[in-house]
């Protein structure tokens, strides 16, 4: 006897009937609901925004406008990036552009690239350079050591800047085997950098927070959370710089001062028009034309050194020597070897500095080095440097750089093999 019709309707379809059809449909429905979720959409947009910032680096693209903040200043922007990176170099070089120019020139030639001599290239490549590939190659060929070298030289860097860079490097967990310090006279005597706490390096790094600093200071939960979010989220980390861009751009367009300080400096009876507002040092042409022609050495920077060495401030020299001693003391406590390098300069540059001051400075550098058992290197004692080895009175070109790195590589190999 056949079952009643109502009974047939009540019979549920078996699993095999739904396995191929109903289940995928249900999965698609769930996925559709998830994809339409406001939370998921927001998360995807944030991740896309973060990826775009990381790839295009919009703040650096605006560098030429002068509206960006100090953290994006081409002279020092590489420092926070280095400290927050996962890189752990074996050797850290600190100093001035005297380290940067020859490194770039030698690396260009090694990689088969044409050297450029335009303002844009100096500003956006040389002054922000972080590498020393040619030096690494020399060491690898001569000793088989695959060392990672970080070039943390900064334009017009002072000895006090070198101390702060090294201290923050240690705080961020980057403990090198060797610290190289440029001890050229300018780093002790630059009249334009008399106040050590007003240099671009100090402004950017003095309040820079790294994990080591948080641990030492026993930071509160809020500080730890801000640090953690900033480490994961680029926009949050640079939020102050984005505010600076918007604020300065609006001030420029409206003709109103960007802050109370600027307002207080304006002439009585009104605010300064945009053209009279203070401009950042990073203001430069955006349309610099590439220049691949090396010019004859006309000692173009000699005027700056003449001004710098006219009236030497002994108090400034003393203060910078104290920072050198603090650097060597910190290195000794941390188990890091130190190499002080007396940078090659042209004779035209050397004679500008009073002979007695030069002798006194060298004597004190040697005494501090001896006290902390730091090595001292003078490449000019091994190679003869002529005007043809320099781009101006102080910066070595490729030929000068090859001589310099020849001496430096031998010294590094000797120091790191003597452990």
N, C-alpha and C positions, 0 to 999 in steps of 0.2 A: 504494500500500500504506500502510495506517495505521500511525503510529508506535506502538511498544509502550507499554503503560500506564505502566511505570516511567519512560519518557522524558517522558511528559506530566507526571508528578508533579515531575520535575526542572526543568521549564521554569519560570523565575522570572516573576512578574507584571511587566508593563511599568510604566514610570514613571507613565503616564497613569492606571493603575489605583490607584496609591497616593497620587497627588498630592492628591486631594480628601479622603482619609480618614486614611491612616496618618500623614502629616506633621503635621496639626493635633493629632492625638492625642499624638504625640511631644512637640510643643511644650507641650501642656497638662501632660504628665507632668513635663517639666523645670520649668515654672513652679510646679507643685505642690511639687516637691522644694525649690525655692528658697524658696517661701513657708513651708515647714515647717522651714527651716533655723534653727537656734538663733541663729546670727549675725544673720540678717535680723530675726527676732522681737525680739531684744535691741535692735537698732538702731531698729526702729519704736517700741518702748516708750520708749527714751531720747528720741527725737525728740518723741513725744507728751508725755512728762513735761516736757521743756524748753518746749514750746509752752504747756502748762498753766501753768507757772511764770511765763512771760512775760506771759500774758493775765491771770491772776488775782492775781499778786504776793502770795503767801500771807504773806510776812513783813510786808508793810505792813498786811495785814488783821489781823495780831496786834499792831499797834502799841499799841492801847489797853491791852493786858495788862501792858506793862512788861517782858516777857520777851525782846524782840528786842534785838539788838546795836546799837551806836552807828551802824553803817552804814545802819541803817533808821530812825534817829531822824528824826522828821519835820522838824526844823529843818535838817538837813544832807543828808538822803538824796538830794536832787535834784542835789547836786554830783557824786558819782561817776557818776550816770546821764548828766549833761551831758557830763562829760569823756570818757566811753566812747561817746558818740553820734557820729553822722556829721554833726552840725550844725556849721557854721562861721559864727558870727554876725559881722556887720560892727561891732557895738557890744556891749560887755560892760559891764553896770552892777554894781558891787560896793558893799556897804554893809550897812545894817541893815534892819529892817522898815519904816523910814521910807520906803524905796523900794517896798516890797511892797504896803502897804495902799492908797496912792493908785492904784497900777497896777491892782490888782484892782477897785477901785471904779469907775474909769473904763472898764475893759474890760467889766465887768458891764453898765454902762449902754449901752455901744456895741453889745453883742451882745443887748440886750433881756432880760437876766437880772435877776431880783430879787436885791437885795443881802441877804446873810445876816449876822447878828451874833451867832450862838451860838458857844460855845467850840469845838465840833467843826469848824466852818467855818474859824475862825481857824487851828486846829491843822493841819487836813488840806488846806486849799486855800490860804489866804493865806500861811502860813509856808513852804509848799513851792512857791510860785508861781514860774514861770520866764519869764513873757512880759511884753510891754509893747505890746499890740496898738493901744491908743489912741495912744500915742506914735508908733508906726510909721505909723499912718494920718495923723497930723498932718504928719509929714515927707513922706509920699508926696503929700499934697494940696498942700503948700506948695512943694516942690522937685522932685517927680516921682521922688525917690529911693526905690527899693524896698529899704529896709534891713532886715536881720534883727537884732533886738535881744534879747539874753539878759539876763534880770533875775536876777542871782546874789546879790541881797541875802539876808542871813540874820538871823534873830532875834537881837538883841543883838550883831550882828557888830562886831568890833574892826578897827582899821586893819591890825593884823598878820594878821587873817583875810583881808582884801582882798589883801594882798601874796601870801599863799600861794595863794589862788584864781587870781590872775592868773598866777603862776609855773607852776602846774599846767596852766592853760589853754594857755599857750605850749608846755609840754612835751608836751601831747597833740595838738599841731598846730593849735590854735585861736588863730590870731593875728588879733585884730580890727583894724579901722582906728582905732577910738577906744575908750579905756578911761574909764569914768565912775566916779569915787570919791566916795562920801558922806563928807564931813568934818565931820559934826555932832560937838559936844563929847563925847557919850557914847562914841564910838569911840576916844577918847583917855583917858577918865577913869573908865570903869565899874569901880567897886570890886569888883563880882562877877566881874570878868575880869582880875584883876591879873596872873595868870600866863598869858602868851600861849600857852604850850605845853600848857595844860590846857583850852582852849576846845573845843567840839564840832567846829568846823571843823578845828582843828589835829589833833585825835585821828583824824578821818576821812581827812584829806588828807596828813598828814605822811609816811605810809608808802604812800600811793597810788602805784602804779606805772603809768607810761604809757610809750609807745614812746620818747619823747624822753629820759626819765630813763634807760631801759635803754641807749640808744645812748651817752649822755654818760658813764655809769658803766662802760661796757664789760662789761656783765653776762655771767655764765657761761651755758652752754647750758641748765642746769636752770631758771634764772630766766626765760630767754626762752621755754622750753616751758610753764612755769606761766602766764606772761602770755598766751601764745597760746591755751592751753586755756581760761583764764578769759574771754578775749574771745569765744570761740565757744560756751562752755557756761555758762549762767547759774547753774545749781546749783553748779558747781565754783567759780565766782567768789564766790558767797555762802555757801560751805560753812561758814565760821567762824560766820556768823550763825545758820545752822540748828543748829549744835552748841550755840550759846549758848541758843537757844530750848529745846532738849531738856534741856540741863543745868539751866537755871533752873526749868523746869517741874517736873522731877523733884525738885529741891531744895525747891521750894514744896510739892509734894505730900507728900514724905517728912519735911519739917521739918528736914532736914540742911543745913548751909551749902553753898553752891554751889562755893566755892573756899577755899583756905587763908587768904586775907585775911579773908574773911567769918568763918571759924572763929576767927581770932585776935581779932576784934572782939566775939565772943560772950561773955556773962557767964561767969565761972568756975563750974564745976560742971555745965555742960551747954551745949548749943547753943541759939541763939535760935529760938523758934517762928516759923513762917512769917510771922505778922502783924508780927513785929519786924524782919524782914529788910529791908535797905535797898531802897527802891523807886526805879525809874528815873524821871527827869523826865517821861517820856512816858506815865506811868500816868494815865489819865483815864477818864471814863465812856464806855462804848461806846454808850449809848443817848441821846446828846444830842439834844434836840428842836430842829428848825430854828426859828430866830427871825428873822423878817423885819421886825421893828419897830426902827427906829433910835431909840436912846434920846437924851435931851438930854445935852449934853456936861457931865459932872460932874468932869472932870479926874481920871479914875479911876487914872491911872498916876502922879500927881504925888508920891505918897509914895515911890515908888521913886527918883525923881530927887532928892528931898530927901535921902534917905539917901546917894545916889551922890555928891552934890556937897558933903556936909558936911565931909569931910576929903579934899581932893584930894591925891593922891600925885604929887608932882612927878617922881619917878623913873619912875613908870608913864607919865606924859605924855611924858617925854623918850624913853622906849623906843618908844612908839607913833609919835612924830614921826620917829624913826630908820627905822621900818618904812615910813612914808610916803615918806621920801627913797629908800629901797631900791626901792619900787614905781616911783617916777618915774625912777630911774636905769635900772632894768630895761626900762621902757617906751622910754626914749630909746635904749638899746642895741638894742632890737628894732624900732625904727622905728614905734612905736605912739604916737599922740597921746593926751594925757590931759586930762580935764576934771574939776577938783575942784569939787564942789557943796556950798555951805554951806546945809544943809537948813533950810527954814522951820520955825519952832517958835512956840508961843504965847508971849505976853509973860509969862504965869504961869510958864512953864517957864524962860524966859531969865533971869528975875530970881533964880532959885535959885542960879545960878553966880556966884561972886565976880567983880565987874566987872574987876578987875585980871588975874585968871587968864584970863578970857574974852578980854580984849584981847591978852594975851601969847600965847595959843594962836593967835588969828587972825593976829597979826604973824608968828609962826613958820611958819604954813601958807603965808602969802603969800610969805615969803622962800624957802621950799623950792620953791614953784611957780615963782618968778622964776628960781631957779638952774637949773632943768631946762626952762624955757620951757613950762610947763604952763599951760593956761587955767584961770581961776577964775571961778565963776558964783555969784551970790547972788540967787536969785529974789525975795527980799524987797525988793530994790531996785527991782524992776519992778512988782510987784503988792503991794497992801495985803492982808495976811492977818488975819482976825479969828477969834474963837473959833468962829464958825459954819463955818469951813473945816477944822475938826479934829474927830476922834472923841474925843480925849482931849487931853492937853497936848502931844502930839508927833506923832501920826499924822494925816495929812491925810485928809479924806473926799473925796467926788467933786468938790465945788466947789473945794476946795483943790487937789486933784490936777489939775483942768483948768487952773488958774492956773499950777501948777508945771510941767506938761508943755508949756504954751504957751511959757514961757521956755526950757525945756530943748530943745525942738524947734528953736527959732531958733538956739540956740547950737550944736547938733549940725550943723545945715545950714551955718552959717558956718564951722565948723572943718573939715568934710569937703569943702567947696568950695574951701578954701584949701590946696591940696596942692602 
